């Protein structure tokens, strides 16, 4: 679930962004993917430590309550239930429809794409509500499917690139008038940090796991490691499929076409659709359980209603209905704020709901990590101070990177 939720559409289109940011300098680009991956791994290890001590019904909210108290946990839960999860879920529904539309030449803001966004959203909801186990199997299947083209490009692209000299030429390529190395690296990191988001979703099924104190930390750490390795190897493989100039101007899909033939572009788009749908499903898993995580604590509106669990499939039915509704609201907002032709429907309240909520959640983590250092007196120096300090630095960097990239 960690791998399937993190690896979505970001990997496929961020490769070009990184090349542009670094003026085609492959070593700097690889360093950017590695640094951003380390940020994810550091935070994953910290949450893995928290998972070994606290388990209830919604991992990250449990950790907030244990470290910063019930009030802080309530606000964090309310933010995640009504902004973070449904905001990202609605965007992934649109992204899935967008890449599907590419196969038929549809405009990104066409009526077809918007209608398909709603269909994908409802389909993902239906699978999760009627059969949570089927949803889990779908998550595993899409993870395997999306890793196939990544693995092929990583292996075949690297072999072909070394054989014809393209990869060697690209690694020694120096752009004329290239930017400062430090500035290029920082800009590339900004381009990659959002491609790594999604791992925290796994904590939403904390209470449903067998032996969560053992298995959730393993999932977070191993899953994060797999993602970082996959991203870096894919990036190297893409560099073996075309010259740096071509990749910068035409994008990474050119490498697929050059290596696997004209059919490669179509196959890539199909794989991207599957990849996005897998990420959408992973986010829907968390979204459908959102209000239940509040109600199980006796908090939020009408806890008795939202804590109801279906006796047949063990699903949080009423919580799921609310989750779908809020996703619909955010899909409407995303279209109006980011896709409408008249500059946005909401004036000063227009913002990118696919990115800013993610950074906000990293801001929420910082007090939790600080409180962890104050309260957990029985831990070693590394687990009590070193690891959470590194996590605070990682979160602060994410916030700074966003201000650098977005200006807000």
C-alpha positions, 0 to 999 in steps of 0.5 A: 500500500505504501509503494502503491500510494506513493508511486502515482503520476508524479514519477512519470512527469517529474523526470522532465521537471528535474532535468529542466531544473538542473539543466540536464545535469544527471548527477545533480538530478539523481542527488535531488531524487535521493535527498527528497527520498531521504526526507520521506524515509526519515519521517517514515522511520519516526512514524514507525517508532511511534507505531511501535508504541501507539495503535488505535484506529488512525495511526497519525491521529493516535500519535498526535493525541499521544504527543500533543493531546486530544485537542491537537489530535482533534484538529489534525483529524478534522484537517485530514478528514475534510481537507487532506485526504479528500483534497488529494483523492479528488485531484487523483480522480481528475489526473486519472481521467486526464491521462485516460483522455490523452489516449483519445486526444481529449482536452485536459479541461474537457467535459469528457475528462470532468465526467470521467473524473466523477466516474473514477471517484465513484467507482473507487468509492464503490469498490472500497465500500462494497468489498474492502478486501477487493480494494486491497487486492486491487491495490496490490495488483495496480502496484505490481502493474505500475512497477512493470514499466518502471522496472523495464525502463530501469533495466532496458533503458540502462542497458541500451543507454550504455550499449549505444553510448547515450547514457555515458554522453548524458552523464557527461553532458554540461549545458551551455550557460547552466545555472548555479549547481546549488540553485539547480539542486534546490529547484530539482528537490522542489520538483521531486518532493511532491512525487514522494507524498502518500506514505502516511496514508498507510497509517489509516489502516493501523487497527486493521493490520495483523500485529500493527506494532511490528508490520506497520513499521516494516511497511513504512520503512521497506515501502519507502526504500523501494520507492526511492530505489525505483525512482532513481533507477527509473530516472537513470533508465530514462536517461538511456533512452534519449539525449538530454536535449530531447528529454528536456524538450519532449519529456520522458515519454520520448525514451519509451518510444525510442526504446520500445517503439511507437507503441511505447507511448500508448503503453506508457499512458495506459500504465500511467492511468493504472498507476493513478487509479492505484493511487486513487484507491489508496487515498480512498481507503483513508478517505472512507475511514475519515469520520470513523476515526473521529467518531471512534473517539466519541468526537465530531458530529454524531459519533454514534452514526459515523462509528457504525460498522456494516455487519456484513463487510466490516466497512464504515458505511456512514463515514464512507458516504461523508468521504465521497461527499467531501471528495465531490466538493473538493473535485468541484473546487479543484476544477474551479480554482485550477482548471477554469478558463476565467482565472479561478472561481474563488478569487483570493481563495484560489490555491493548488489543492494537490500540493498545499494541503500536503505541506500543511500536514508536514507543518502539523508533524513538527509539534508532534516530533518536538513533544516526542522528544520531551515526553519519551524519556525511556528511549535511547538518545538516537530515538528520543532526540536524533531521529525526531530532530532530523524529522523536524528539519525535514518537515521544515525544509518541505515548508521552506521549499513550498514557499520557494516554489509557490510564493505562499 
